[in-house]
């Protein structure tokens, strides 16, 4: 049994049921997000659409934080085997893919 100080046992059960139905929605949203991002990136690729205006891009190590969350979740038995496998796969190259995307953003301006 999971302990939660803010919800009753019944409220917690209801909330956990919602998690099961969200996966399809998340997949649909991610598909649309990926398509729209690719469409915008294709339109601006190779063009400095910001001209000589300044642009700052923050490079972070999100994968480090997500790995900690993943390890904590494993330790506490959270997530389905499928969800664990999907997150493990995403974490394998997350840092590299995210950095590549941020570097592409830097090309939008002649000044960094």
N, C-alpha and C positions, 0 to 999 in steps of 0.2 A: 504494500500500500504506500502511495506517495503522500508525503506530508506537505501541506500548504497552509500557511498561517492566515491567508486572506480569504480563502474559499472554504465552504463546507464541503464535505465528501460528495454530496450530490452535485453541487456546482462544479466541482473538479471533474466529475464523470462527464457532465454535459460538455465542458470545455474540451476534454480529450476526444469526445465524439466529433467535434468540429474539426479537429486536426486531420481526421481520416478523410474528410471530404475536401480539404483544401488542396490536396496534391494535384488534382486535375486542373483546378483554377491556376495554380502556380505554373504548371507546365504550359498552359495556354498563354498566360501573361509573358512568360519567358520567351516563348516562340515569337510573339508579337514584338517584344522589346528587341530581340535579336534582329528581326527583319527590319524594323524601323531604324535601328542604329546602323545597320549595314547600308541602308538606303541613304541616310544622311551622310555617312562617312564616304560613300562612293561619290556623292555630289561635291564634297569639299576636298577630296583627296588631291594632294599636290598643289592646292591653291592656298595662299595665305589670306584667307577671308577676313582676318582681323587686321591686315596691313601691317603698319608699324606700331599698332597699339600693343601695350604690354599684356602678357599672358603669363599666369603662374599656374603650374600644375603640381599638385602635391603627390609625391611618391611615398606611399606608405607600405607597410608590410602586413596587409590584411591577412595574408595566409598564415602568419604566425599566430594571430589571435584566433582565427578559425580552427587551426590545428589544436589549440588549447581547448576550445569548446568541444571539438570532436572527441578528443581524448577523455574529457570529463564525461561526455555523453556515453561513451563506450564503458567507462568505469562504472557508471550508474545504470547501465542497461537500457538507455534510451534509444529510440528509433528502431524502425524495422530493419531487417537485414538488407532489403533493397535500398532503403534510404541511407544506410551506413555505407553501402558499396558506392552509391552515387556520389556522396559527399567525399569519400576517400578518393575517388577518381578525379573529382573536381580539384581537390587540394593538391594533387600530384603536380599540376602545372599552373596552378592559380597565380603564383607570384610572377612567373614569366609572361603569361598572357596579359595580366593586368599592367605590367610595366610596359609591354609593347604598345598597348592601347594608350597609355599616358604619353609615351614618346611620340606617337602619332599626333596627339593633341598639340604638342609643342610646335609642330610644323604649321599650325594655323596662323602664326604670327612671326614676323621677322625679329622680334625682340622677346627674349626670355629672361 
